[in-house]
Amino acid sequence: MPKFAANLSFLYSEHDFLDRFGAAAADGFSAVEYMSPYDVPAGDIAEQLAKHDLTQALFNVPSGDWAGGERGIACLPDRVTEFRQGVDKAIAYAGVLGCRKINCLAGLAPAGADPATLEETLVDNLRYAAPRMAEAGIMLLLEPVNTADVQGFFVSRTDHALRILDAVGADNAFLQYDVYHAQVMQGDLVATFARHKDRIGHVQIADNPGRNEPGTGEINYGFVLSELDRIGYDGFVGCEYKPRGKTSDGLGWMKPYI
């Protein structure tokens, strides 16, 4: 049976951030994730997790100026110091929140940049992050993001992400498999998951097109989720989608599983 984590960067946007924890718990979620916790003191978040008996499943390494259009800085040669400071900050937050998985966004490839240089920078940064996270008992994740939604994103396909992880060579470095991004870029969703299941550390879902609730588009989530169970995935499934209305009103798709 899938275990769902509410992505609070996407779900319950009708509530203030700290109020989203209670709303998620009331709807049957046992865990939460989000892109960034860093605007809120870690202790305040930990209080909400404890109050509502929620597990902190995941969050991202600091990813640059999000409001300004940045989507990660890990591949950028001129941002190495900032990235590595962000790793330390992420580990500190994870310690307070009891979080055991941290995701890294590679970032956008600057126009005219040498792909080999960007990849070398990304690999070096992940080699820096992985042992520090391992010391703290944390899994490091790398997420491919589709280039239809995020033009110029440097790591957009499963095979590229796995090649980078091969180069990193860390036992605690895994792939974050976002079914929505994978559908946009390559399809073959279940077969790809089955082929690489031992290297996948976290799963996220949304339907396509629109990145809305499962059941609103072309992805057969009844099949996908049952196959994840059959294959043996026992981690959380992050619900990182855009509700078409109020979050609670669109959770009918989840009722068979909770």
C-alpha positions, 0 to 999 in steps of 0.5 A, spaced: 500 500 500 503 506 498 505 511 503 503 518 501 507 525 503 503 531 502 508 536 498 506 543 502 509 547 496 504 545 492 498 542 496 494 546 501 496 553 498 490 556 501 493 555 508 499 559 511 505 554 511 505 552 518 497 551 518 498 546 512 501 540 516 495 540 520 491 540 514 495 534 511 494 530 517 487 531 517 486 528 510 490 522 512 497 524 510 502 521 514 508 525 511 510 531 508 515 534 504 516 541 500 521 544 496 524 549 502 524 550 509 529 555 510 524 561 511 521 558 517 525 556 523 526 549 524 524 548 531 517 551 528 516 546 523 519 540 528 513 543 533 508 542 527 511 535 525 510 532 532 503 536 534 500 532 528 504 526 528 507 527 521 514 524 518 518 529 514 520 525 508 524 530 504 526 537 502 531 540 497 538 543 498 538 551 498 536 552 490 538 559 489 533 565 488 527 561 486 523 567 486 528 570 480 527 564 476 533 559 479 532 552 480 538 550 483 545 552 483 549 545 483 551 545 476 554 552 476 561 553 477 561 560 480 556 558 485 560 552 488 561 556 495 554 558 496 552 550 494 556 547 499 554 552 505 547 550 503 549 543 504 551 544 511 544 548 512 540 543 509 544 538 514 542 542 520 535 543 518 534 535 517 537 534 524 532 538 527 526 535 523 528 528 523 529 528 515 533 522 512 532 524 505 535 531 501 534 532 494 539 536 490 536 540 484 542 541 478 540 548 476 539 551 469 544 551 464 547 558 462 547 560 455 553 558 452 556 554 457 560 548 456 556 542 458 562 538 460 564 543 465 557 544 468 557 536 469 564 536 472 561 541 477 555 538 479 559 531 480 564 535 484 558 538 488 555 532 490 561 528 492 562 534 497 555 533 499 554 525 499 559 524 505 557 529 509 550 527 509 552 520 510 555 522 516 548 525 518 545 518 516 541 522 510 540 520 503 542 524 497 538 525 492 538 527 484 532 529 481 531 530 473 526 535 471 523 536 464 525 541 460 518 543 457 516 546 464 523 548 466 527 550 459 534 549 460 534 544 466 541 541 466 539 534 468 532 532 465 532 524 464 533 518 468 539 516 464 543 522 465 542 523 472 544 515 473 551 517 469 552 523 474 551 518 480 555 513 477 561 518 477 559 521 484 560 513 486 557 514 493 553 509 497 548 514 499 546 517 493 540 515 489 535 518 484 529 521 485 524 519 480 518 524 479 513 520 475 510 526 472 517 529 469 519 522 467 512 522 463 514 528 459 521 526 457 521 519 456 515 515 458 516 508 459 514 509 467 514 502 470 519 499 466 524 504 467 522 504 475 523 496 475 530 497 471 533 502 476 529 500 482 535 499 487 537 506 485 531 510 486 530 513 493 524 517 493 518 517 488 513 523 486 507 524 482 502 528 478 498 527 472 500 530 465 498 534 462 497 540 467 501 537 473 494 536 476 491 530 481 492 523 479 486 521 475 486 528 471 490 526 465 494 520 461 498 517 466 494 510 469 496 511 476 492 505 478 497 501 474 503 505 476 502 505 484 500 498 484 506 496 480 510 500 485 507 496 490 509 489 486 516 491 485 517 492 492 518 500 493 516 501 500 518 509 501 514 515 501 510 517 494 510 525 494 504 528 492 507 534 488 502 536 484 497 543 482 490 542 485 485 544 480 481 547 486 482 546 494 486 541 496 482 537 500 476 537 495 481 533 490 483 527 494 478 522 491 484 519 487 487 517 494 481 514 498 482 507 496 489 507 499 488 510 506 
